Amino acid sequence: MKTSLSVAFLSILAGACATAPKPDSAALSSAEASGWLERYCSKGPRDLSGSLVVHANTREFKGQHPASLRFDPKGGFVLEVTNILGGTMLRLRSDGASFEVEAPAKPEYSRKGVTRYMGIEASVLTQLLLGDLPCPAERTKGAPKVEGASVRITTVPWIWSYTRAVVKDQRVPYGLELIPAGKADPASRIELRIEDWDRERNFARKVRVHTAEGDLRWTWRERKEQGT
């Protein structure tokens, strides 16, 4: 029985790994990099809503919980994470520029008017929750820098370092690291990974976020976008 369980577990693990995008090691040209970013970078706010499953290890809450997400056309959103009884674990509101954090179970972590959550700026988390590949507005001011298989855009305070998926995964977005530029604290590095891209509807269905403040992962269950 123990052997059977081990084999079953390894089979499940292998299947999960097999479906995850793999980084593409093929060198990029500047034209390819620009085209890739143009295709996948966030197209901006829109009106959408839906439900998710959120896995977290943050100071506000931990574990796996259901959540609802509602955006308005101007880019503001409300993310509400609940427990199995429907009680609120976390309510995160954003107007696109700042956050209001409500943590009823841990009120000492509730706060208003903060510009980052888990070290992530409102504009970046907004794009990510929309199901987009986050990109800086500054990308339109010049060509991205290509270093072999990676694409980099330097802004203040971040260096945006992108990795795309291999050809068999249709070069969907794969990962992004926000690396502190200049004299910024290296501990503020942010890793964003798209683990599942919905090719038919063109959005990130499953995302993982890692920062010095914790880990956050979510998977879309239902998603409704006005006009689609």
C-alpha positions as CSV (number, residue, x, y, z in Angstrom):
1,M,0.0,0.0,0.0
2,K,2.8,2.4,0.9
3,T,4.5,1.7,-2.5
4,S,1.3,2.3,-4.3
5,L,0.7,5.6,-2.6
6,S,4.2,6.7,-3.3
7,V,3.8,5.8,-7.0
8,A,0.5,7.6,-7.2
9,F,2.0,10.7,-5.5
10,L,4.9,10.8,-7.9
11,S,2.6,10.4,-10.9
12,I,0.5,13.3,-9.8
13,L,3.7,15.4,-9.2
14,A,5.0,14.4,-12.6
15,G,1.8,15.4,-14.2
16,A,1.7,18.8,-12.5
17,C,5.3,19.5,-13.5
18,A,4.7,18.4,-17.1
19,T,2.0,21.0,-17.5
20,A,4.0,23.9,-16.1
21,P,5.6,26.2,-18.7
22,K,9.4,25.8,-19.0
23,P,11.7,28.8,-19.6
24,D,12.9,29.3,-23.2
25,S,16.7,29.3,-23.6
26,A,16.6,30.4,-27.2
27,A,18.3,33.8,-27.8
28,L,15.9,36.7,-28.7
29,S,16.4,39.5,-31.2
30,S,15.3,43.0,-30.3
31,A,12.4,42.7,-32.7
32,E,11.2,39.5,-31.2
33,A,11.4,40.9,-27.7
34,S,9.4,44.0,-28.6
35,G,6.8,41.9,-30.4
36,W,6.5,39.5,-27.4
37,L,6.0,42.3,-25.0
38,E,3.5,44.1,-27.3
39,R,1.5,40.8,-27.4
40,Y,1.4,40.0,-23.7
41,C,1.8,43.2,-21.8
42,S,-1.2,44.5,-19.9
43,K,-3.7,46.3,-22.1
44,G,-5.1,48.3,-19.1
45,P,-8.2,48.4,-17.0
46,R,-11.5,46.7,-17.8
47,D,-14.6,45.6,-16.2
48,L,-14.4,42.0,-14.9
49,S,-15.3,39.9,-12.0
50,G,-15.0,36.3,-10.8
51,S,-14.0,33.8,-8.2
52,L,-10.6,32.4,-7.3
53,V,-8.9,30.0,-5.0
54,V,-6.1,31.7,-3.0
55,H,-3.1,30.0,-1.3
56,A,-1.2,32.3,1.0
57,N,1.5,32.5,3.6
58,T,1.4,36.2,4.5
59,R,1.1,38.0,7.8
60,E,-2.6,38.7,7.3
61,F,-3.7,35.1,6.6
62,K,-2.4,31.6,5.7
63,G,-3.7,28.5,4.0
64,Q,-6.1,27.9,1.1
65,H,-9.3,30.0,0.8
66,P,-12.0,30.9,-1.6
67,A,-12.0,34.5,-2.9
68,S,-13.9,36.9,-5.0
69,L,-12.5,39.7,-7.2
70,R,-14.3,42.6,-8.8
71,F,-12.7,45.3,-11.0
72,D,-14.2,48.5,-12.3
73,P,-13.4,50.0,-15.7
74,K,-11.1,52.6,-14.1
75,G,-8.8,50.0,-12.7
76,G,-9.9,49.9,-9.1
77,F,-10.6,46.5,-7.5
78,V,-11.8,44.7,-4.4
79,L,-10.3,41.3,-3.6
80,E,-12.1,39.5,-0.7
81,V,-10.7,36.3,0.7
82,T,-13.0,34.3,3.0
83,N,-12.9,31.2,5.2
84,I,-15.1,28.1,4.7
85,L,-17.8,29.7,6.8
86,G,-17.9,32.9,4.7
87,G,-16.0,35.1,7.2
88,T,-13.6,37.6,5.7
89,M,-9.9,36.7,6.1
90,L,-8.7,39.6,3.9
91,R,-10.3,42.5,2.0
92,L,-8.0,44.3,-0.3
93,R,-9.2,47.4,-2.0
94,S,-7.3,49.4,-4.6
95,D,-8.0,52.6,-6.6
96,G,-5.2,51.7,-8.9
97,A,-2.7,53.8,-7.0
98,S,-2.9,52.7,-3.3
99,F,-4.4,50.0,-1.1
100,E,-6.7,49.7,1.9
101,V,-6.1,46.4,3.7
102,E,-8.7,44.9,6.1
103,A,-7.7,41.9,8.1
104,P,-10.6,41.2,10.6
105,A,-8.8,38.2,12.2
106,K,-5.6,40.2,12.6
107,P,-6.7,43.8,12.9
108,E,-3.1,44.9,13.8
109,Y,-2.3,44.4,10.1
110,S,-5.3,46.5,8.8
111,R,-4.1,49.7,7.2
112,K,-5.1,52.5,4.7
113,G,-3.4,54.5,2.1
114,V,-0.5,52.2,1.6
115,T,1.1,52.1,-1.9
116,R,2.4,48.5,-1.7
117,Y,1.0,45.2,-0.6
118,M,3.6,42.4,0.1
119,G,6.1,44.9,-1.4
120,I,4.2,45.0,-4.7
121,E,3.1,48.4,-6.1
122,A,-0.6,48.9,-6.8
123,S,-0.1,49.2,-10.6
124,V,1.8,45.9,-10.8
125,L,-0.6,43.9,-8.6
126,T,-3.5,45.3,-10.6
127,Q,-2.1,44.1,-13.9
128,L,-1.3,40.7,-12.4
129,L,-4.8,40.2,-10.9
130,L,-6.3,41.2,-14.2
131,G,-4.6,38.2,-15.6
132,D,-2.0,40.2,-17.6
133,L,1.7,40.2,-17.8
134,P,2.7,43.3,-15.8
135,C,4.8,45.8,-17.8
136,P,6.0,49.4,-17.1
137,A,4.5,52.3,-19.0
138,E,8.0,53.3,-19.8
139,R,8.5,50.4,-22.2
140,T,7.0,52.7,-24.9
141,K,10.0,55.1,-24.6
142,G,12.6,52.7,-26.0
143,A,13.5,49.2,-27.1
144,P,13.9,46.6,-24.3
145,K,17.4,45.3,-23.6
146,V,17.9,41.7,-24.7
147,E,20.4,39.5,-22.9
148,G,20.3,36.1,-24.5
149,A,17.0,34.6,-23.6
150,S,16.0,37.3,-21.1
151,V,14.3,40.7,-21.8
152,R,15.0,43.6,-19.4
153,I,13.5,47.0,-19.0
154,T,15.1,49.4,-16.5
155,T,13.0,51.9,-14.8
156,V,12.9,53.5,-11.3
157,P,13.0,51.7,-8.9
158,W,12.9,48.4,-10.8
159,I,14.7,46.3,-13.4
160,W,12.0,44.3,-15.1
161,S,13.5,40.9,-16.1
162,Y,11.2,38.7,-18.2
163,T,11.5,35.0,-19.1
164,R,9.2,33.5,-21.8
165,A,8.1,29.9,-22.2
166,V,9.4,27.4,-24.7
167,V,8.0,27.0,-28.2
168,K,5.8,24.0,-27.4
169,D,4.0,26.2,-24.9
170,Q,3.4,28.8,-27.7
171,R,5.8,31.3,-26.0
172,V,3.2,32.3,-23.5
173,P,4.4,34.5,-20.6
174,Y,6.3,32.6,-18.0
175,G,8.0,34.7,-15.4
176,L,9.0,38.2,-14.3
177,E,11.4,39.3,-11.7
178,L,11.3,42.9,-10.4
179,I,14.9,43.5,-9.3
180,P,15.7,46.6,-7.2
181,A,17.6,49.1,-9.3
182,G,20.5,51.3,-8.1
183,K,20.9,51.4,-4.3
184,A,17.5,49.9,-3.5
185,D,17.3,47.2,-0.9
186,P,18.0,43.8,-2.6
187,A,15.5,42.1,-0.2
188,S,12.7,44.0,-2.0
189,R,13.2,41.7,-5.0
190,I,9.8,40.3,-6.3
191,E,9.3,37.0,-8.2
192,L,6.1,36.7,-10.3
193,R,5.4,33.4,-12.1
194,I,2.6,32.5,-14.4
195,E,2.0,28.8,-14.0
196,D,-1.0,28.4,-16.3
197,W,-2.0,30.6,-19.2
198,D,-5.4,30.3,-20.7
199,R,-4.6,30.3,-24.4
200,E,-8.2,30.5,-25.6
201,R,-9.2,33.5,-23.5
202,N,-5.6,34.9,-23.3
203,F,-5.1,35.5,-19.5
204,A,-3.0,34.2,-16.6
205,R,-5.2,31.6,-15.0
206,K,-2.8,30.5,-12.3
207,V,-0.2,32.9,-10.8
208,R,2.5,32.6,-8.0
209,V,4.0,35.6,-6.2
210,H,7.0,35.5,-3.9
211,T,8.4,38.5,-2.0
212,A,10.3,39.0,1.3
213,E,6.9,39.5,2.9
214,G,5.4,36.1,2.0
215,D,4.0,33.9,-0.7
216,L,0.7,34.3,-2.6
217,R,-0.8,32.0,-5.2
218,W,-4.2,32.1,-6.9
219,T,-6.1,30.2,-9.5
220,W,-9.2,31.6,-11.4
221,R,-12.3,29.4,-11.0
222,E,-14.9,31.6,-12.8
223,R,-14.2,34.8,-14.7
224,K,-16.6,37.2,-16.4
225,E,-15.4,40.1,-18.5
226,Q,-17.8,42.7,-19.8
227,G,-17.9,42.7,-23.6
228,T,-16.6,39.2,-24.0
